Amino acid sequence: MPRKTRGSTSAPIVRVARKLREGQTPAETILWNALRGGRLAGLKFRRQHPFGPFVLDMFCVEHQLALEVDGRVHLIPTQAQRDQARTQFLNARGVRVLRFSNDQVEHQLEQVLKRIIEATRIVSRSGDDL
């Protein structure tokens, strides 16, 4: 049975995702350039991927792993609460979420990439099919 990767996404969310692809932040662009085309350990990611009512910054279907690149707005308590609810929504559907700040991506890219690889290896070793 094929794995569902969009989680009942609506047409408006798909349109938003397409627009977001055109306007990525500098940090998202840096991370995407490190991931695109299987550049990181052969892992395949999609950018600005619609999933349910959300658009995920980057998503690896094989490992059900979402990557979120957060700017300063995510430090505001109300936004942090929305982020937590979003993560719970995704976790409930078998998607794990890794969050990185813009600063981490821009200044510690190697550590970010190592953490992504570690997250995919944990799933591979455990045999879980999140």
C-alpha positions in Angstrom: 0.0 0.0 0.0 1.5 3.4 -0.9 2.3 5.7 1.9 0.1 8.8 2.2 2.3 11.8 2.2 0.0 14.8 2.1 -2.4 14.1 4.9 -5.6 15.3 3.3 -4.3 18.6 2.0 -6.6 21.1 0.5 -6.1 22.9 -2.8 -5.5 26.3 -1.0 -2.6 24.7 1.0 -1.1 23.4 -2.2 -1.2 26.9 -3.7 0.4 28.3 -0.6 3.2 25.7 -0.8 3.9 26.6 -4.4 4.2 30.3 -3.5 6.4 29.6 -0.6 8.8 27.7 -2.9 9.4 30.9 -4.7 10.1 32.9 -1.5 12.3 30.8 0.7 14.2 32.5 3.5 18.0 32.6 3.2 18.3 29.9 5.8 15.8 27.6 4.0 17.8 28.1 0.8 21.0 27.1 2.5 19.5 24.0 3.9 17.7 23.1 0.7 20.9 23.4 -1.3 22.6 20.9 1.1 19.7 18.5 0.8 18.4 18.7 -2.8 19.0 15.9 -5.2 19.9 13.4 -2.5 23.1 15.4 -1.6 22.9 14.3 2.0 23.5 10.6 2.3 21.2 9.9 -0.7 18.1 11.1 1.4 15.4 12.6 -0.8 13.6 15.6 0.6 10.8 17.7 -0.8 10.6 21.4 0.0 7.6 23.4 1.0 5.6 20.1 1.2 1.8 20.4 1.8 0.7 18.1 4.7 -2.8 18.4 6.1 -3.4 22.0 7.0 0.3 22.8 7.0 3.3 23.4 4.7 6.4 21.7 5.9 9.7 23.4 5.1 11.3 20.1 4.1 10.0 16.6 4.2 11.6 13.2 3.7 8.8 10.8 2.8 11.0 7.6 3.3 11.7 8.5 6.9 8.5 10.6 7.6 10.8 13.3 8.8 9.9 17.0 8.7 12.5 19.7 8.9 11.5 23.2 10.1 13.7 26.2 9.8 12.6 28.8 12.3 13.2 32.5 12.4 12.9 34.8 15.5 9.1 34.9 15.2 9.1 31.3 16.6 10.4 32.6 19.9 7.2 34.5 20.6 5.1 32.5 23.1 2.0 32.4 21.0 3.9 31.2 18.0 5.8 28.6 20.1 2.4 27.3 21.2 1.2 27.0 17.6 4.5 25.3 16.7 3.9 22.8 19.5 0.4 22.1 18.4 1.6 21.6 14.8 4.3 19.2 16.0 1.7 17.2 17.9 -0.5 17.1 14.9 2.3 15.7 12.8 3.6 13.3 15.4 0.0 11.9 15.7 0.3 11.1 12.0 3.7 9.4 12.3 5.8 12.4 11.2 8.8 13.3 13.3 9.8 17.0 13.4 13.3 18.4 13.7 13.4 22.2 14.3 16.5 24.3 13.5 16.9 28.1 14.0 18.0 30.2 11.1 21.2 30.9 13.1 21.9 27.1 13.4 21.5 26.6 9.6 23.5 29.7 8.7 26.4 29.1 11.1 26.4 25.5 12.1 25.2 23.7 9.0 27.5 20.7 9.5 25.9 20.0 12.9 22.4 20.4 11.5 23.2 17.9 8.7 24.7 15.4 11.2 21.5 15.7 13.3 19.4 15.0 10.3 21.4 11.9 9.4 21.3 10.6 13.0 17.5 11.0 13.0 17.2 8.9 9.8 19.5 6.2 11.2 17.6 5.9 14.4 14.5 5.0 12.4 16.4 2.7 10.0 18.0 0.8 12.9 14.9 0.4 14.9 12.9 -0.9 12.0 10.1 1.5 12.8 8.1 2.7 9.8 6.9 6.0 11.1 
